[in-house]
Amino acid sequence: MSNQNLGLETQAIRTQLERTQYLEHSVPLYLTSSFIFEDAEDMRASFAEEKERNIYSRFSNPNTSEFVEKICLMEGAEDGYSFATGMAAVYSTFAALLNSGDHIVSASSVFGSTHTLFTKYFPKWNITTSYFDVNKPETIENFIRPNTKILYAESPTNPAVDILDLELLGKIAKKHNLILIIDNCFATPYIQNPIQFGADLVIHSATKLIDGQGRVLGGVTVGRSDLIREIYLFSRNTGPALSPFNAWVLSKSLETLPVRIEKHCENALKVAEFLENHPNVASVKYPFLKSHPQYEVAKKQMKLGGNIVAFEIKGGIESGRKFLDKIKLCSLSANLGDTRSIVTHPASTTHSKLTEEERLAVSITDGLVRVSVGLETVQDVINDLKQALE
Ligand SMILES: *Cc1c(COP(=O)(O)O)cnc(C)c1O
């Protein structure tokens, strides 16, 4: 059952595509690699795609189909395909749509592996990328060439929590006939729906807030059905498919996504407000703080501010390292969007190999700390940050 007129929470909970003869209430796990045919005619018609049915779990499976259907309903998308990881979604989406000689215009701060894909691997197939400064979206059109095919961005960005105006990106993409792809991982389908602002495709790493409990990896791309058709055909032949087990976990996770996100954001806003008043903190970036440079844009396109808070600790790299060493409750981990709060200091860890100049180009200052606010009692998280800031 799926109904476009139902509320988002209802869609996340009540979307059920299959039910077996046992009339189970909760959707079972279809741990099967293939599906059988009634007879020769059924098999012929299935392969000819005259009927919509499962053939082989690299193509589709009841669990992956249900997960994709829920994301489509929540994002307002026509169709989608799910992947083993967020990076499989990013890679397969670009690889399916681009040809040798094509050009991408991307925001400068994108997820690290996405950046590596653009700079190290795509040039092998003569696919090139130009980057615009996320804080200067008015310069985007300067980078568009006759062979530009895709406009790509994330909002909010990682780790600096900058906000890009999705409506503006939608207008630019339309004017220049580009495919607009938005990685909506930090916002989730509950907070922000880029298709509403003109995005053609939306990508999620389901590993983060969609799973929300640090258990499984997954990814999904949803959007225009003609583009999804290309991505589906590429993927069914190259094999980045999401496993039925992970799809089952992720589909269950979506049932609680709205309530989890409400609490994540409530906690994050409290953490941001605490940090804003701390004497050892130079500045705080959280989309729903009035001090955020793109506060108005965030309010226009986001329902809530998200769970990531970035702040600048006074004293640069050394203070950042000392701060991490004093953290007791929060985890030091590369993940984000977990029930457990996580603290990272990009300049001394994930981005330590870059020069200071290169770091600044992607908005990573020496004292930048990123907090992925979890679902613990928020005062305990604040107390931990407080003692580490002393
Ligand atoms: C984590 C992440 C990815 C990659 O997802 P994986 O599931 O780890 O492959 C892509 N984009 C963003 C914004 C992410 O945070």
The ligand as a Tripos MOL2 file, in Angstrom:
@<TRIPOS>MOLECULE
LIG
   15    15     1     0     0
SMALL
NO_CHARGES

@<TRIPOS>ATOM
      1 C1         29.0930    9.2240    4.4150 C.3       1 LIG1
      2 C2         28.7180   10.0490    3.2560 C.ar      1 LIG1
      3 C3         28.7640    9.5330    1.9500 C.ar      1 LIG1
      4 C4         29.2360    8.1240    1.6590 C.3       1 LIG1
      5 O1         28.4090    7.1730    2.2300 O.3       1 LIG1
      6 P1         28.9160    5.6760    2.6290 P.3       1 LIG1
      7 O2         27.6440    5.0120    2.9960 O.co2     1 LIG1
      8 O3         29.8840    5.8270    3.7360 O.co2     1 LIG1
      9 O4         29.5340    5.1110    1.4040 O.co2     1 LIG1
     10 C5         28.3810   10.3630    0.9080 C.ar      1 LIG1
     11 N1         27.9930   11.6330    1.1230 N.ar      1 LIG1
     12 C6         27.9470   12.1750    2.3630 C.ar      1 LIG1
     13 C7         27.5190   13.5800    2.5310 C.3       1 LIG1
     14 C8         28.3070   11.4100    3.4660 C.ar      1 LIG1
     15 O5         28.2780   11.9500    4.6940 O.3       1 LIG1
@<TRIPOS>BOND
     1     1     2 1
     2     2     3 ar
     3     2    14 ar
     4     3     4 1
     5     3    10 ar
     6     4     5 1
     7     5     6 1
     8     6     7 2
     9     6     8 1
    10     6     9 1
    11    10    11 ar
    12    11    12 ar
    13    12    13 1
    14    12    14 ar
    15    14    15 1
@<TRIPOS>SUBSTRUCTURE
     1 LIG1         1 GROUP 0 **** ****
